[in-house]
Amino acid sequence: MWADLRADGHEVVHRTAESDAAMRAAVATVDPDVIICPFLKERIPDDIWASRPTVIIHPGIEGDRGPSSLDWAITEGEREWGVTALGAIDEMDAGPIWGTRTFPVPAEPPRKSALYAGPVTEAASALAREVAAKVSDPTFVPRPLDYSRPGVRGRLRPTMRQADRAFSWSDPTDHILRRIRAGDGSPGVRSELAGLPVSVFDAHRGPATPGEPGTIALRRHGAVLVRTGDGALWIGHLRPLGDGPRIKLPATTVLRDRLDGVPESLEPLGAPDGGYREITYERHGPVGVVGFDFYNGAMSTAQCHRLVSALRAAAAQDTSVLVLRGGQFFSNGIHLNVIEAHPDPAAEAWRNINAINDVCREIITCTHQLVIAAVGGNAGAGGVMLGLGADQVLVRDGVVLNPHYRTMGLTGSEYWTYTLPRRVGAAEAERLTGECLPIGAAEAASIGLADAVLAGEPEEFDAAVLEYAFRLATSDGLGQRLSAKAAARAADERRRPLETYRIRELAEMSRDIFDDRYGFAAARNAFVMKRPAPAAVAPAPRQESDAFTRSVAI
């Protein structure tokens, strides 16, 4: 919303609704024309919504009310859902209608987080733009919520409790999958695996395996294959429910010694009937595609090592174009949950940043293929910088990039001091990493952070990227482009070796991680434990942002 409203020419201020006092102070200071609330969990004081248009963006169809809208929609198999803009009144989610949008929901149950980050967010942003436009229309009057109106099929639903989410591992696979995905990524579904009480996340269909439902048949790359009443599911992530820290982690990390005797799967997770696979390789004639779909975009040390191996194998093929295709999220950089849960978080953070740097180096130094980063989902921090090592960066319309580290108390690595200024210039690189503001797809293309914006749903984007790559691979100037690429990399290396960028970045990061000079430990813990983040203490930018002006408050 921030990116789209600013692109429309509105002056936008962002504030967090921490308390009634904070909300009142923000309104008094900013005096906005309209207040838009895209992710509100607290009730807005009456004196605020009575003083000016105040609109709630609710993730439900018209008439839907309650805090568990998406949970119920997925659980009950809704094939169409929506987002509604409601005027704030004293009764939650019952205000007059400013606008609504609907979208199809696939028959295969989506993860709640995927539904929210995809069609819900896109519909919500479109509604925010509509609301901002309607504020200046003196003839517009929001219509009351009327359940007798044709087409209004939403209703008040209670908060979904764990009792509503419960399943037995002896239930059918489809039933269990739908229950888990309706609670993914929060709050998960409580269950028990290998005798340990856990919340379950990240479920994917797996091969049927004889055995007692609820027992673990196989493990591979952090996931465990759990038998169900009529098949099996790969479970990628768990959160322990014991007395220790309740951190969502790869399933094998949580279960650890309880998996003694459970065999490692010899087949990749993407083998026939094998369910999901984090890393894939496809060949389409002269185009190779390395796909990586890491849960929530976080890349652990082990995942980075596997991705390096995949990139080396792909670079060894006789293809002329290599596509790096992310998943629901392109990448959000290092895996903060795994780091936080490690007995020595600083040491693991150091291993993780070095491992993701190895991924970036493979991309930058791949000189006999043209490399395309296909950014079909949001990216943040080192995940943005990872993509910038490619020759071409293609982003899907609606994607948001956060090319900065400062709010996590880090100065960053991933060769960003080489790749970012090379694309946008030194001054723009300083602004992006200093202001710590989101960048929409159109703005990314306008400043050189991306080369092109492609429209369409994720599947359409992937097809468009493949078509783009094929045209590139079969173009008459391919040989010249590859020669120019190799020459440019060699010239850069003579001017200053690539590893010196890494060494300088890691010298700063070593102080961030081991000396904790900017509060990385506290910021990381707050992020992982879902607590309000402490005030950022990373280096302040040398340029002041003028983005916080007036008109629309989010």
N, C-alpha and C positions, 0 to 999 in steps of 0.2 A: 504493500500500500504506500509506504514511504516513497519508494522509487517511482511508482506510477503517478501518484498525485503531484510530485515535483515535476515529472515529465509533462504533465498537463498544464504547468505554469502556476500551480497553487503554492503558496508559502506554507510550509508545514513545520509544526513543532511536535516533538515526541516527548511524552512524559510517562512515567510509570505510576499506576494507581496504587501506591503503597498503603494509603490510609485516606480517611475523609479529609484530614488536615492537608495532606499532600495534594489531593485533588483540588481542594478549594484554593490553595496557594498557587497552583499551576494556572487555574482559570483566572485568578486575580492578576497574575503577572502577564499572561499571554493575551487575555481578552479575545479569544478566537471567535470567528464567525460561526463555526460548527465544531462539535466534538464528535469524533468517530472512535468507537471502542471495539477493536478487532479481536481482543483476547482478554475479556474482562471476567474476573472471578468474584469481584466485590460489587456490592450495591452502590450505585451512584447517589450521593446526597440529593435530597429533593431540591434544595436551593440552586444546585447546578443545572439540572435538567429543566427546571422551570425558567431559567434565565436565558437560555439559548438552545438552538437545535442540538440535541444529543442523541446519537444514533448508535445502537448496539448491532454488531454484525454477528448473527446467530447461525451456527452451522446446522441448520435444519430447514425443512420445507415450511411453507407458510402454515401457521397454526401449531407447529411443533414447539414444545416448551420443555425446559428442564436441562440439567447439566450433562446428560449422557446421551445426547442426540445421535452421535455417530455410533456409539456402542450398540444402541438398540437397532439402528438401521442395518448394521452388518449382521447382528445376531438374528434378526428376523428376515434376513434375505431380501431387503428392499432392492428393487431393480432401478429405481430412480430416487435421487435425493437432491438436496438443494441447500441454499444459503439464503437467509432473509435479513434485510435491514429493518430494524425496529426502532421506533422512537422510545426513549427511556421514559418510563412512568413508575409509579410506586409498586406495581406488580411486575415481577420478573418475567421477561420474554412475552409480555402481553400488550406491548405498545402498538401504536399505529404503524402501518406498513409503508416504508419508503421505497421498497423494491424487493424483488426476489429473483433468484436464478436457480435453474435445475440442471442436473447432469445425470447421465446414465451411470449405474453401478454395475460392474461386471458380475457375471454369475459365479465365477470363482471368487470366493470372499477375499477382498483386499485387506491388507493390514490397515488398522485405523490410522496409523501415522502416515501411511502412503496416501490414503484418501484425503487426509487433512492437508498434507503438504502439496498435493496435486490439485484435483478438481475443486476442493473446498477453497483453497487459497486463491486459485484463479478466479472463481466465482465471487469470492469476498472482495478481491481487489477491484473487479469490475463494478461491484455494487458501491464500493467506496467512491469511485470516480463518478458514478451516477448520483450519489448523494451530494457530493460536492457541487455538481452542476445544478442540482435541483434547489440548493440553498439560495441561489441567485435568481430563481424563477418565482416571481411574486404570485403567480397563479397556481403554483403547486401546493396541494394540501395532502398530507399522508392519509391513507384511508384506514378506518378502524379495522381491527382484527374481527372478522365475522365468520364464525364456524358454519353458518348456513349458506355462505357463498359457495357456488359451484367450484369444485377444484380444490377447496381447502380441506385437506385430509390429514393434516398434522393434529397432534393432540398433546396434552400434558402428560409427560412420562416421569416416573420417579427416577432418582439417582440409581444407577445400576450397582447392585451390591455383589459381593463375591458369591453369594448364594444364587444369584441370577446367572453368573458366569460358569458355575461349577459343571464339571463333567467327570465321567469315569473313563479310565483308559480302555475299558471294555466296550465303550460306546463306538459307533461307527466313525471311521476316519473323517468323513465330511463334517459330522457334528462337532468333533473335537477341534478340527481345523478352524471352523467358523467361530467357535468360542474363543480360541486363543487369539485369532486375528482381530476380533472385536475389542480386545484389551491391549493391543500392541501398538505403540510402545508404552502406554501406561493405562491401568495399573498392573497389567498382566493377570494371569489366572492362577490361583493357588492350587497346588497339587503336591504330589510326592514322587520323587524319582530316586531309586537306589536307597530308599529309606530316609531320604533327606527332604524336609518340607521346603518347597521352592515356589516362586512365581515363574510361570512359563511364558516365553516369548519366542518369536522368530521361527514359526512352524512352517514346514514344507513337506509335500508329499514324498514318501519314500517307498522302496520296494517291500512287498509283503514278505514277512519272515516268520516262519513257524515259531510258536512260543507263547508264553503267558502274557496277556495284555499288561502293559505297564512296566515290563522288563526291557532292558536295553540290549539290543542285538549287536550293534556296531558303533564305532566312533570314527570320526575323520575330521581333521582340520577344525577342531573346536566344537563340532556338532555331535549329537548322539542320535541314533536311530531307535525310537521307542515303538514297541509293538502296540497296536490298537485292537479293537474288537474285530476288524475285518481287514487289517493291513498294517501300515506303520507310518510314522511321521519322523522326519528329521527335526530335531529341536536344536536351534542354534544358540540360544541364550537363556540363561536362568538368573534369578535373583534369590539368594538364600534367605530364608525367613527365620534363622536362628538369632542368637544373641549378638553376633558380630555385625560388622558393617553390611548393610543391605545394598550391595552394589551389583548392578546388572553386568554379567560377564559371560564369555563363551561357556557353553554348557560343560565342556570337559574341564575347564578351570575350576568351576564350582564343585563338580563331583569328584575330581582328583582321584584319591585312593579308592574311592567307591567303584571305580571302573576297572580295578584289577581283574584280569581275566576276560574283559570285554575286548574282542579282537578289533584291530584297525581295519577299516574297509580297504580292500585292495583295488576297488573300482573308484574312479572319480565320482563326486557327487552328481555330476551331470551325465553319467552313463545311462543307458536305457533303463527306464523305470527307477533311476537312482535319486530322483528329486532334484533339489536345487544345487547350484555350483557357484562358488564365489568368483572363480576366475575361469574364463573360457577362451578358446581360440577358434575362429572361423576363417576359412579362406574363400574368397569370391574372386576367382581369377587372379588378376594382378594386385588385389587388395586383401590384406590381412587385417583381422579385427581382433584385438585383445579386449575382452569384456571383463570388467571387475565390478562386483556389486557387493560392497561391504556394508554390513548392518549399520544404519545411521551414518554411513560415510566415514566412520572411524577406521583407521588403518593401524593395526598393532604391529609390533616388530615381526612376528611370525608371518603375518599377511604381507607385509612389505617384502620379506625375503622370497615368498612364493611369487609375488608379482614381478620381482626382479628376474626370477628364473623364467617366467612366462615371456617377459619382454625380450630376454636374450634369445629364447627359442624362436620367437616371432621375427626378430631381426635377422636370424640366420636363414629365413626362408627367402626364396627368389621372387618376392613380391616387390613392387615399386612404391606402394603406399601402405602405411600402417596406421590404422585407426585405433585410438584409445577410447573405449566406450564405457562410461560410468553407469551406475544403476540409478535407483531412486534418488540418491545423492551422488554427485560426481565424486567428491571427496571432501572431508572436513579435517584432513590432516591426521596428526598422531592420535592414538587411542587413549583418551584421558581416563576412562574407566579402568582399563587394564593397568595403567600406570598407578592410579590411586590405590588399587587393591594389592599391588605388589609389596612384598616385605620391605623393599628398598625403592620407594617411588622415584627418587632422583636418579638412581642407576638405571632404572627401567626407562625413564624419560630420555636419558642419554642414549640408550640403545635404540629407542624408537626413532629419535630424530636422525640418528645416523642411518638407520635402515630406510627411512623414507627419502633421505638424501640419495641413497643408492638408487632408488627408483627414479628420482629426478635425473640423476646422471645418465642412466640408460637412455632416457628420452632425449636429453640434450645432445648426447654423443652418437646418436643413431644417424649416420651421415649418408648411408647408401639407400635410404628410403625416405620419402616425405612422410612426416608424422602429422596426423590430425587428432586433436583433442576434441571429442564429441561430448560437450557439456550439456547433457539433457536434464540434469537435476542441479539443485543448488550446490554451491561449493563455498568453503570458508577456509581462512587462514592458509596453512600449507597446502591444502587441497586446491586452492586457486593457483598457487605458485607452481604446483606440480604440472598443471595443464599448460602453463605458459612456456614450458620447455619445448612444446610442439611447434611445428612450422605454421600450422593453421589452427586457430581456436574457433570452433563453431558452437554457438550457444542456442538453446531452444528459447523461443519467446516466452517470457514469464519467469525465466530463471533469475535468481538473485545471487550475486557474488559478494563475499565479504573478504576483500584482499588485505587483511590486517591481522595482527597478533596482540596488540597492546592491551586489549581488555582482558587477556589471560595472563598478563604479567610477563610476556615474552617479547624478545626482539626478532625472533624468527630465523629460519634457515631455508632449506629447500632451494638453495641457489637464487633466492629472490633478488639479491643485490645485483645479480647478473641478468636474469630474465625480465624482471619488471621494468627497470629503466630502459632496457633495450627495446621494449615495446611502447612505452608511454612517455619516456623521457624522465630525467632525474626529478624535475619539479613536481610532475604529476605523481611519480612514485612516492615522493615524500608526502604529498597530500593524501593519497589513498591510504598509506600505512599510518598516517598521523591522525586523520579525522575519524577513522574507524566507523565509516558509514556504509550502508548497503549500496550496491551498484546494480541497477537493473540492466537487462540485456541490451536495450537500445543505447544506454549511456556507455556500457562497456564497449560496444562497437564504435561509438563516436569518438572515444578517447584512445582507441587502439588496443584495448585490453582483449577484445575479441575481433575476429576478422569478418564474421557474418552472423546474422540472426536468422534462424530458420523457424517457421511457424509450425504448428501442428501438435497433436497428441504425441506422447513418448514414442509409440510405435511408428507414427508418421515421421517423426524427427529422425529416428534411426534409419528409416528407409531413405530419407532425403540425404543424410550424411553419406550413406553407402553410394548413392547415385553421384554425389559430389566427388567422392573419393575415386570412383570409377572413371569419371570424366578427367580427373587430374592424372590418373594412372595411364590413360590412353591418349593424352594430349600430345601434340607434336613437340611442345617445348619441354617435355619431361626431362630429357637428358641434360639440357642446359640448366634446368632448375636444380637438379641433383648436383651437378658440377659446381654451380654457384653456392649451393648450401655447404658443400664440403670445403670450398675455398674460404667462405666466410667464417666457418668454425675454425679452420686452420689459422686464419688471420687473427681471430680473437684469441686463440691459444698463444700465438706469438706475442701479442700485445700484453696479455696477462693470463697465465694458466688458469683454467677453470677451477682447479682445486684451491687456488688462493681465495676465491670467493667463499668456498665452503669453510676453509680454515678460519677466515675472519669472522664469518657468521657464527661458527661454533665457539670461537673464543668468547663472543658475547653471550651466547646461549649457555655456556658452561657456568657463567656467573648468574644467569637467570635461574638455572636449574639447581646448582649446588649451593650457591650463596643465597638464593631466593631473594635477590635484591629488589625485585618489583612485585613480590607477593604471588608468585606462580602457585605455590602450595595451597594458599588459602583460596585463590580464585578457582583452582582445579577442584578442590574439595567442595566448594559451593556449587560448582557446575554439576559434579557427579551426584551429590546428595540432594540436588534440586532445592538449594537454599538461595536466598538473595545474595548476589555477588557483592564482595567488598568493593570499596572504592578503588578504581584503577590507579596504580602507582607506576606504571611503565613510563618510559620517556615521553615527555610532552612533545607534540609536533612544533616545528618552528614557524608554522603558518597557522593563523587562527581561521576557524571555519565560520562562514557567515550563513550557514544553512538553517540555524535555528531562528527563523523570523516569525511572521505572524500570518495567520488566516485560518488554517485547518489544524486542529489539535488531534493527535492520535493517542 
